[in-house]
Amino acid sequence: MTKNSCLLLISPKTGRFIFIFAIIVVYLLTTVSKTASSENNTNQYPSVKIETFSGKDTVVSVFNNDFESGNLSGWKLTDDWEVSASEKIAGNFSLKHLSKPISGNSSLFHNVSADLDLVDLEWAFTFKNGKWDPSSSNRFLFYLTADTIRTDLINGYAVGVNISGTSDLLNLWRIRKGKADSLIIQTDMDWNASNLATINVKRTTRGKWTLNYLKSGETNPKSFSGTDRSRFTFTNIGITFKYTATRSGQLWIDDIFVNQLPSELFIQKLTLVNSHSVLLTFNKPINPASILSGNFILTDENNRNISVTQAKMVAGSDNSIEVSFGKTNGIELRLSVSGISDLSGKIMIPETRTFSYSFSPEVGSILINEILFNPFSGGVDFVELVNVSEQTIPVHRLKLASRNDTLALKQIYAISAEKRYLNPSEFLVCTKDPLILATQYFSKDPGSFCTMKTLPSFSDDAGTVVLLNDSLEVLDEFSYSAKMHFLFLADENGVSLERISLEKPTADRSNWASAAASVGYATPGLPNSQTGSETEIQDEITPEPKAFSPNGDGYNDELAIKFSFSKPGYMANVRIFDIAGRKVKFLVKNQSLAQEGSWLWNGTTEAGQKLGIGVYIILVEVFDQEGQVKRFKKACTITDRLN
């Protein structure tokens, strides 16, 4: 019975056993062949053998050399090496280092290549040293992968002893530019004099490494594992021996093979296509019959289930699935996938992928809403943004910038280095120091503040604020000027410019106005004081309550004079007179107003004296920059004498 026919007698349901059995068979047959007479030996390299063990899964031998041919055909840099029968490891011949009367470094290489992203790989080889204990002066290694035969430039992976020059343990290292860069696997084998060990290494496309060794005289191999997902070009395998003159010629290696193994089915990439679908790309072709909606479970960051409406193969692809799902307000989604099989019927190990449910912000999704470019003394600039879309916006994918004299972008800075999201209709206040803003302006929502490590510098006279996404696409832009402030402002320091309408263009200079004095000259994190209303309203002044009793009993102690105007941008004066027409209080003097608000009066005179019971007249005069004036006269009553 042949080796392949033995394998095919085993049931496909015992896939894992079959895989192990196949490797054992390959190893045993190699060993047996080396015990045969030299007359029956044939050149076994470079050979490619395929071992079928389950459906379409195969083990491909990409390199196999037991040196029984008696020569080093195909090897490079062979001057310091020979195929020798002296103290051979197995069979008639082994690879042996040549004895030399000097110390040095000897290497040899053979072309072997594979794509580490596409296939799982296995390496096996046997090392034997003479009667010497390894050290930094006498060490050896096997290059599993190397991108060059220049040992001082190699990028790849190596197994050996004292690779880093500090340990006699058998270890697996990542090599970068010829030096030990990162320890991936450390075993417990302290390599001593006259040791012989067979070493087996496996690597999956996902960067999972396994190293087994079996010492001469022992029956049970020891296994160790590690992870490294680095990617290097793989063009060679090789051996390097650093030696002193007394250790020269005292290193043997034999039975080298490299196999391509059947890889597990797994998700290589998850891509968020749109708000209702993701694309899964697997590492190899998948069985369409295994694609069922029930094999996909989608949840949000609060573990709420999101309905999976459909799962289907992508047209023109044999390894991609599109998964469609229902509406969600989540930010971080988790997709659990199970039950998908490859063409051989091998089912994937269940896998869960977490991904951000966010898209690179688009033009019109987020707008510049307010800017403070000339702060109070000791204050800081800020730029306020507002999400006008129906989607959650990833703040960490936004940048602020300004423009130079030639209108080129300059000072481009990320708004947030950490993941952060802005929900629909929410405000985001970008500044270098939120604590200073919180002390200078009233804000009910400090959570809307975002600390920027560096904010673009904005001139006190004029400048440009540019909002970008992570592709440096301009999302919104506002060219401001100090001349846009309200004409009657006595001092522009600490006064922000606010957007009036979210529907009108940002570039429309008439769509901006100074923040009202009645709200503290800026509204970071709050609705703008100068927000325009799309519904027509009447200008109104309303005293509440019309009768109040400022006697300190906690009930109706103050009069609230409420105002509501059809447009923002008014300045106001408010005076109060007694029934005889005498002015008793100048309550508000040239105050810029929000579109809505109120003033409070505690029933005292200009000098702070308490007024008596009676009827009082409130005269409100408002005017705008065009010189339009409106006057309102209202009455109120003090109903309780002050003590």
Number of C-alpha atoms within 10 A of each C-alpha: 5 6 12 14 11 12 19 14 9 15 12 17 11 10 16 11 12 19 20 10 15 21 15 12 16 15 15 12 12 18 15 11 17 20 12 12 10 15 6 9 17 12 15 15 18 16 13 13 14 14 19 18 24 22 13 12 20 18 22 18 20 20 22 22 20 25 28 26 17 19 14 17 13 11 13 14 12 16 11 17 19 19 22 19 16 12 14 17 19 19 22 22 24 25 25 24 23 18 15 15 11 11 15 14 16 19 22 22 22 19 18 17 17 16 14 20 15 13 20 22 25 22 20 21 20 20 22 21 23 18 12 16 16 24 19 16 16 22 25 25 22 23 24 23 26 28 18 20 19 13 20 11 15 19 25 28 25 25 24 23 25 22 26 18 14 10 17 21 18 22 24 29 24 22 24 17 13 16 17 19 15 14 17 19 19 17 16 12 16 14 23 16 12 13 16 20 21 19 21 21 21 20 24 21 20 21 17 15 21 19 25 17 21 18 18 11 8 8 8 9 14 14 14 15 17 15 15 16 14 11 13 18 15 20 18 20 27 22 19 19 23 19 24 17 13 14 24 23 21 19 23 24 26 24 23 19 21 24 22 20 21 18 19 19 20 24 19 15 12 18 12 17 13 12 15 15 18 19 20 20 21 18 20 18 16 27 17 17 12 16 20 14 16 13 15 20 17 21 19 20 14 10 11 12 14 19 16 21 14 16 20 16 19 15 9 7 11 16 20 24 21 20 24 19 18 13 10 16 13 17 18 14 22 19 19 14 21 19 16 22 21 23 18 14 17 21 18 17 13 12 12 13 13 15 15 15 21 20 15 15 22 15 14 12 17 23 23 23 26 28 27 27 26 21 18 14 8 7 16 20 22 27 21 23 24 22 21 19 16 10 18 22 25 21 24 18 23 23 23 26 23 23 18 11 7 6 9 8 15 14 15 18 19 21 24 19 14 10 10 14 17 19 19 16 15 17 25 25 26 24 24 19 17 20 13 13 22 15 10 17 14 17 17 11 12 16 12 20 23 20 17 20 13 14 23 21 15 20 13 16 11 14 19 20 21 22 26 24 21 14 11 15 16 17 19 22 19 21 15 22 16 17 10 15 19 22 12 13 15 8 8 19 16 20 24 28 28 28 28 25 18 15 10 11 15 20 13 11 14 13 20 24 22 30 32 27 17 18 17 16 25 27 26 32 23 17 15 23 27 26 23 20 14 10 6 9 11 9 14 12 20 17 19 16 15 17 20 22 23 24 19 12 8 9 10 17 18 21 23 19 21 15 18 18 21 15 20 23 25 23 23 20 17 20 17 25 18 16 11 9 10 11 17 20 19 14 17 18 12 17 17 27 26 27 21 18 16 18 15 14 15 18 25 14 17 12 8 11 10 16 17 17 16 14 16 21 20 21 19 20 19 21 17 18 12 7 8 9 13 13 13 14 13 15 17 20 18 22 16 15 13 14 7
